[in-house]
Every structure is written in C-alpha cells, then in structure tokens.
C-alpha cells in the first residue's frame, strides 16, 4: 500500500469521524407539530438552567437593546421571539443559531436585514413587520425552506429579483410598503397561496403623512397567472388600475380589490372571469 493511498484512507476516516461527532453534537430539528408542542420559555435565566432542552424562547417586549450572548448556549433553540424590543440593528448573534425554524423580530426598530441571514438555512417563518427596513438583501432568497415571510409596514421599495429562490414560500405579506411593482419571478413561487399587498385608503393616507408621500402597488405582472396555488390575494387600497388578461386560470378563493384604481368595467371583467371567487370590491373612500 503506497503512502498516497494510505493518506487518502486516513483522510476519509477522519472526515467520517468528524461528521459522526457533529451529528451527535447537533440537536435534531423538530417537526412542525413537535415544535408547537414544546414548552415556551419566557425568561433567559430560566432557559439557561436546562439549555439543551430549550426549543422555544419568547423575549417579546423585554426592553432589550441587544441580544444577550448567553443565548448562544441554547444549542437546541428553534423558535425565537424577540419582537417589540429596542434594537438599533439586527442582532448578529442570531446568525449563529443555525437551527432556528421560526424567528420573530417584528416591531423592533430594525433598519437593515444583513446578508448573513443566508446562514439560517432551516428557517420556515420569518416575521420582520413594523420595522424600518428599506432594502432586502438578495441572500434572503437563499432560504429555500422558508414558508412564511412577513414584511408588513416597513419602508421596502422592491422585492429581490431572485425571489424565485424562495421555492417553499406559501405566505408573503408585503402590505404597507412602498412597493410599486412586483418582480416577474414572483410567478416562480409554486407554493405561494397567500399574497397580501394592501395599502391605506385615501383618507387614511392623509392621516398618516409618511404613507401619503409613498407610492403603493401600481401594476400586477402577467407572471401572476402562473401562481396556480394562489388562494388569497389582497391589493386593496393600492393604485392598481388593470388586472392581467385571462385571469380565469387563477384558483383564487378570496380577492380584495377594494379602493383601487380599477374601473367598474375592469371589476366586472374580473368578476366574470372569476365566478367562484369571493371578491370584495368596495369603491374608493370619499374625501371630505
């Protein structure tokens, strides 16, 4: 046996040994049903008493300005709720919690989503609503297991062009964001069942001056027709004035087109092409 062959066998043995050790160290991912049945911990102090048994940690509205580094001791953590805190930036410690399946960091003064979000490969649900985020990194779309993405009430002007990478996405909430158009690749989300892109009514825009200066959704791409699993679509309050042609192919169950710029003629066409869809089409509010 030559030295090269012996070295190769030794390297293979070491690799297998390391993988086996890692497999023993890394806690298993719970199924969705198992995770929902796990105990909720609402105190980090209590959680640290049994760090290997903590799957869910709820630190909602705790007045946190940064995430305690001790949280990294919770190597089984898979559901983290840290919404309504006082962060000034996205806590970097989160990216080391690679077993996370659900993350809620809504209403926490976040202004940026770092590209390191790509490390959260097992993320199924991500709640970022009611923050001040303006730009979404393209790396977000590497989360191929993500099923629910909540971005409601931010300052996001556009969705990543590579959004098709979110191939497992079922629910997308982009309501109350100044997104004027959807990327063409949104039609490449085969599992998408709910899309919420609603905006404020004209009267409400005057009450909330910040929104009054922003632009709502203006158009819908033709690729929307490829979303065969789409069941719920809400574009109420937006400035959309036309629907794609041949929408009869959609399997929508609920459609909200209230207070949009759709003409009565266009609304009639939509109703005729979608006779089985529950359509809400209240006219625009009257300004006083």
C-alpha positions as CSV (number, residue, x, y, z in Angstrom):
1,X,0.0,0.0,0.0
2,X,1.6,3.3,-1.1
3,X,1.8,6.4,1.0
4,X,-0.7,8.3,-1.2
5,X,-3.3,5.5,-0.8
6,X,-2.7,5.3,3.0
7,X,-3.1,9.0,3.3
8,X,-6.3,9.0,1.4
9,X,-7.8,6.3,3.6
10,X,-6.7,8.2,6.7
11,X,-8.3,11.4,5.5
12,X,-11.5,9.6,4.7
13,X,-11.6,8.1,8.2
14,X,-11.0,11.4,9.9
15,X,-13.7,13.0,7.8
16,X,-16.2,10.3,8.7
17,X,-15.3,10.6,12.3
18,X,-15.8,14.4,12.3
19,X,-19.2,14.1,10.6
20,X,-20.2,11.5,13.2
21,X,-19.2,13.7,16.1
22,X,-21.0,16.7,14.6
23,X,-24.2,14.6,14.1
24,X,-24.1,13.7,17.8
25,X,-23.5,17.2,18.9
26,X,-26.1,18.9,16.7
27,X,-29.6,18.5,18.1
28,X,-32.3,17.2,15.8
29,X,-34.7,19.5,14.2
30,X,-38.3,19.1,15.5
31,X,-41.2,18.7,13.1
32,X,-43.7,21.5,13.0
33,X,-46.1,19.5,15.2
34,X,-43.4,18.7,17.7
35,X,-42.2,22.3,17.9
36,X,-45.7,23.6,18.5
37,X,-46.0,21.2,21.5
38,X,-42.7,22.2,23.0
39,X,-42.5,24.3,26.2
40,X,-42.3,28.1,26.0
41,X,-39.6,29.8,28.0
42,X,-40.1,33.5,28.6
43,X,-37.0,34.0,30.7
44,X,-33.5,33.6,29.5
45,X,-32.4,33.0,33.1
46,X,-34.8,30.0,33.4
47,X,-33.8,28.7,30.0
48,X,-30.1,28.6,30.8
49,X,-30.9,26.2,33.7
50,X,-31.6,23.5,31.0
51,X,-30.1,24.9,27.8
52,X,-30.2,21.6,25.9
53,X,-33.9,21.3,26.4
54,X,-35.0,24.7,25.3
55,X,-36.6,24.8,21.8
56,X,-38.7,28.0,22.2
57,X,-37.7,31.3,23.8
58,X,-40.1,34.2,24.0
59,X,-38.4,37.5,24.9
60,X,-41.1,39.7,23.4
61,X,-41.2,43.3,24.8
62,X,-38.4,42.9,27.3
63,X,-36.8,46.3,26.6
64,X,-33.7,44.7,25.0
65,X,-31.3,46.9,23.1
66,X,-29.1,44.0,22.2
67,X,-29.3,40.2,22.4
68,X,-27.6,38.6,25.3
69,X,-24.7,36.5,24.2
70,X,-25.7,33.8,26.6
71,X,-28.5,32.9,24.2
72,X,-25.8,31.0,22.1
73,X,-25.7,28.4,24.9
74,X,-29.2,27.3,23.8
75,X,-28.0,24.9,21.1
76,X,-31.4,23.3,20.7
77,X,-33.2,26.6,20.1
78,X,-35.5,26.5,17.1
79,X,-38.1,29.2,17.8
80,X,-37.1,32.7,18.9
81,X,-39.5,35.6,19.6
82,X,-37.7,38.9,20.2
83,X,-40.3,41.3,18.8
84,X,-41.1,44.8,20.2
85,X,-37.7,45.5,21.6
86,X,-35.4,48.4,21.2
87,X,-32.7,47.1,18.9
88,X,-30.8,49.6,16.8
89,X,-29.5,46.9,14.4
90,X,-30.2,43.3,13.6
91,X,-28.6,41.2,16.4
92,X,-25.7,39.3,14.8
93,X,-25.8,36.5,17.4
94,X,-28.9,35.2,15.7
95,X,-26.9,34.0,12.7
96,X,-25.1,31.5,14.9
97,X,-28.4,30.0,15.9
98,X,-28.5,27.9,12.7
99,X,-31.2,25.5,13.9
100,X,-33.8,28.3,14.0
101,X,-37.0,27.4,12.2
102,X,-39.1,30.4,13.4
103,X,-37.9,33.9,14.0
104,X,-40.0,36.9,15.1
105,X,-38.1,40.2,15.3
106,X,-41.1,42.5,14.4
107,X,-41.6,46.0,15.8
108,X,-38.0,46.3,16.9
109,X,-36.6,49.4,15.1
110,X,-34.6,47.3,12.7
111,X,-33.4,49.3,9.7
112,X,-31.4,46.6,7.8
113,X,-31.6,42.9,7.2
114,X,-27.9,41.7,6.9
115,X,-26.9,39.3,4.1
116,X,-25.8,36.8,6.8
117,X,-29.5,35.8,7.0
118,X,-28.5,33.2,4.4
119,X,-27.0,31.2,7.3
120,X,-30.4,30.4,8.7
121,X,-30.9,27.6,6.3
122,X,-33.7,25.9,8.3
123,X,-35.9,29.0,8.7
124,X,-39.6,28.2,8.0
125,X,-41.1,31.5,9.2
126,X,-39.6,35.0,9.4
127,X,-41.5,37.9,10.8
128,X,-40.0,41.4,10.2
129,X,-43.1,43.5,10.2
130,X,-43.4,47.0,11.7
131,X,-39.7,47.9,11.4
132,X,-37.8,50.5,9.2
133,X,-36.2,48.2,6.7
134,X,-35.6,49.7,3.3
135,X,-33.7,47.1,1.3
136,X,-33.9,43.3,1.3
137,X,-30.6,41.5,0.5
138,X,-30.7,39.1,-2.3
139,X,-29.3,36.5,0.1
140,X,-32.7,36.3,1.7
141,X,-33.8,34.3,-1.3
142,X,-31.4,31.5,-0.4
143,X,-33.7,30.4,2.3
144,X,-35.3,27.6,0.3
145,X,-37.2,26.2,3.2
146,X,-38.9,29.5,4.1
147,X,-42.7,29.1,4.1
148,X,-44.0,32.4,5.6
149,X,-42.4,35.8,5.2
150,X,-44.0,38.8,6.9
151,X,-42.7,42.2,5.9
152,X,-45.7,44.4,6.7
153,X,-45.2,48.0,7.4
154,X,-41.6,48.7,6.5
155,X,-40.0,51.1,4.0
156,X,-39.2,48.4,1.4
157,X,-39.3,49.8,-2.1
158,X,-38.8,46.5,-4.0
159,X,-38.5,42.7,-3.6
160,X,-35.3,40.9,-4.7
161,X,-35.3,40.0,-8.3
162,X,-34.2,36.4,-7.4
163,X,-37.3,35.9,-5.2
164,X,-37.8,32.6,-7.1
165,X,-35.2,31.1,-4.7
166,X,-37.9,31.0,-2.0
167,X,-39.4,27.9,-3.6
168,X,-41.2,26.8,-0.5
169,X,-42.8,30.1,0.2
170,X,-46.6,29.9,1.0
171,X,-47.4,33.2,2.6
172,X,-46.0,36.6,1.6
173,X,-47.1,39.7,3.4
174,X,-45.8,43.0,1.9
175,X,-48.7,45.2,3.0
176,X,-47.9,48.9,3.8
177,X,-44.6,49.0,1.9
178,X,-43.9,51.4,-0.9
179,X,-43.5,48.6,-3.5
180,X,-44.8,49.9,-6.8
181,X,-44.4,46.7,-8.8
182,X,-43.8,43.0,-8.2
183,X,-40.8,41.2,-9.7
184,X,-41.6,39.0,-12.7
185,X,-40.1,36.0,-10.9
186,X,-42.9,36.1,-8.4
187,X,-44.7,33.8,-10.7
188,X,-42.0,31.2,-10.0
189,X,-43.2,30.6,-6.4
190,X,-45.1,27.3,-6.9
191,X,-46.3,27.0,-3.3
192,X,-47.5,30.6,-2.8
193,X,-51.1,30.5,-1.5
194,X,-51.5,34.0,0.1
195,X,-50.2,37.4,-1.1
196,X,-51.1,40.5,0.9
197,X,-50.1,43.8,-0.7
198,X,-52.8,46.1,0.6
199,X,-52.4,49.8,1.2
200,X,-54.1,52.6,3.1
201,X,-57.3,54.2,1.9
202,X,-57.1,57.8,0.5
203,X,-58.5,59.2,3.8
204,X,-56.0,57.1,5.9
205,X,-53.1,58.4,3.7
206,X,-53.9,61.9,4.8
207,X,-54.0,60.9,8.4
208,X,-50.6,59.2,8.1
209,X,-48.4,61.7,6.3
210,X,-45.5,59.3,6.0
211,X,-47.6,57.0,3.9
212,X,-49.2,59.8,2.0
213,X,-45.8,60.6,0.3
214,X,-45.2,57.0,-0.7
215,X,-46.2,55.1,-3.7
216,X,-48.3,52.0,-3.4
217,X,-48.5,49.0,-5.8
218,X,-49.2,50.2,-9.3
219,X,-49.2,47.1,-11.5
220,X,-49.5,43.4,-11.4
221,X,-47.2,41.3,-13.6
222,X,-48.5,38.8,-16.1
223,X,-46.5,36.1,-14.3
224,X,-49.0,36.3,-11.5
225,X,-51.1,33.9,-13.7
226,X,-48.6,31.2,-13.1
227,X,-49.4,31.0,-9.4
228,X,-51.7,28.0,-9.6
229,X,-51.8,27.6,-5.8
230,X,-52.7,31.2,-5.0
231,X,-55.9,31.2,-2.9
232,X,-55.9,34.7,-1.3
233,X,-54.9,38.0,-2.9
234,X,-55.3,41.4,-1.3
235,X,-54.4,44.6,-3.1
236,X,-57.0,46.8,-1.5
237,X,-56.1,50.5,-1.3
238,X,-53.4,50.2,-4.0
239,X,-53.2,52.1,-7.2
240,X,-53.6,49.1,-9.5
241,X,-55.8,50.0,-12.4
242,X,-55.6,46.8,-14.5
243,X,-55.5,43.1,-14.0
244,X,-53.6,40.7,-16.2
245,X,-55.6,39.2,-19.0
246,X,-57.0,35.6,-18.9
247,X,-57.2,35.6,-15.1
248,X,-59.8,32.8,-15.3
249,X,-56.9,30.4,-14.9
250,X,-56.3,31.5,-11.3
251,X,-57.7,29.4,-8.5
252,X,-58.4,32.3,-6.1
253,X,-60.8,31.8,-3.3
254,X,-60.7,35.3,-1.9
255,X,-59.8,38.6,-3.7
256,X,-59.8,42.0,-2.2
257,X,-59.7,44.8,-4.8
258,X,-61.4,47.5,-2.7
259,X,-60.4,51.2,-3.0
260,X,-58.1,50.5,-6.0
261,X,-57.9,52.4,-9.3
262,X,-59.7,49.6,-11.1
263,X,-62.6,50.9,-13.2
264,X,-66.1,49.5,-12.9
265,X,-65.7,47.9,-16.3
266,X,-62.5,46.2,-15.2
267,X,-64.1,45.0,-12.0
268,X,-67.0,43.5,-13.9
269,X,-64.5,41.7,-16.1
270,X,-62.7,40.2,-13.1
271,X,-66.0,39.1,-11.6
272,X,-67.0,37.3,-14.8
273,X,-63.6,35.6,-15.2
274,X,-63.5,34.5,-11.5
275,X,-67.2,33.5,-10.8
276,X,-66.2,31.1,-8.0
277,X,-64.0,33.7,-6.2
278,X,-65.2,35.7,-3.2
279,X,-64.5,39.2,-4.4
280,X,-64.6,42.3,-2.2
281,X,-64.7,45.4,-4.3
282,X,-65.7,48.4,-2.2
283,X,-65.2,51.7,-4.1
284,X,-62.7,54.3,-3.0
285,X,-63.4,56.3,0.1
286,X,-64.8,59.8,-0.4
287,X,-62.5,62.6,0.8
288,X,-64.2,65.2,3.0
